Amino acid sequence: MTENDNRPKPNLNLADVLAKIEESCKEQTASRFLQMTLKEKDSQEVALIFDAMLPHVHKLATDQFGNFVVQILLQQCTDAHREELAERLRTEAVDLSNDKFGCRVVQKALEVMTPELQHKVVADIKNNVVMCIKSMHGNHVIQACVKEMVVESLDWVVEVVEEEAEFICSHMYGCRVVQRLCERCEKYQLAGLLGKATGLVSKLARDQHGNYVVQCLLNHGRVEDKRNIIQAIQANIMDYAQNKCSSNVVERCMEIAAEGPDAAELEGDRQAFLRALIGRPGDSQSPLRLLMGDKFGNFIVQRMIKHSRGEDRELLRKELEAQEPTLRNSQSGRHILTSMQKEFA
């Protein structure tokens, strides 16, 4: 989140730059000079820059060039300096989090500060979680909280997301926060959220943002969550398989049931799911026949080939071989034939 600049350090005098620190930080060349000076880690110079910048931190954090200097300062200063910076950032943390440049500073603070100082910085953010999640900038701060803070201390995020689960899971930024929680938190912490989200599968699977949450639940949820999702999708499998968003969920159901960490416990669910997709052998209107020519469904057929096992695999092979002349007449069909050659050879 800092500038990547390999050019030589500008030939400026530190005392002159510090004399007009706010203007310097906001000017590109002087900003780069200060960043490079801080990276040299001279403790005396870091302290001088810190003292000069401290009164102006809020204004600099929201500036296109100043924010980079604040980020480097957070990295290079002492723990005592960070404590003072945490106090300064705390009072404007919500506004900074929802600012294009300020959100980068708050994220950097969360990355480099101790747990105690992290909590100081996010004290006011805790009362504005939904506002931040809805923000194109603030959502990155909430994700940083989930990533950087002690897992056991994240109940304030989990509780809000659980309470507003339907809205947040289908929100363009909120879905990212839910995914970060599922990736990082312990399952016992997310029991309520997992239960709510699983109950919303019929809506979320078809949603352009919510489908990513369902896929994440299949990756990181409890066995019962995965089974409930697989069974819910299977109950209306053709509707989901022919939808742009939920077709991805259908593919993930097969993948998780066949190769995920809980595959052994989900073997019966995998078999039932695949049989529902194959349909009755020889039926011209079976799901398999209808999916072969569908712009989304043909990808599902390819995944069926990959994740089939035993008797199911042989049944699928026979059904597809019987349709080989038809498959050769379309682009999607030829993709299916390629998958057959690879897997059934």
Protein Blocks (a to p, Z undefined) as FASTA:
>chain_A
ZZcdfbdcddddfklmmmmmmlmmmpmklmmmmmmmmmnopaklmmmmmmmmmmmmmmmm
mpfklmmmmmmmmmmmcfklmmmmmmmmmmmmmmmmmpfklmmmmmmmmmmmcfklmmmm
mmmmmmmmmmmmmpmklmmmmmmmmmmmcfklmmmmmmmmmmmmmmmmmpfklmmmmmmm
mmmmcfklmmmmmmmmmmmmmmmmmpmklmmmmmmmmmmmcfklmmmmmmmmmmmmmmmm
mgfklmmmmmmmmmmmmmmmklmmmmmmmmmmmmmmnopghiakbfklmmmmpcklmmmm
mmmmmmgghjlmmmmmmmmmmmmmmmmmpfklmmmmmmmmmmmZZ
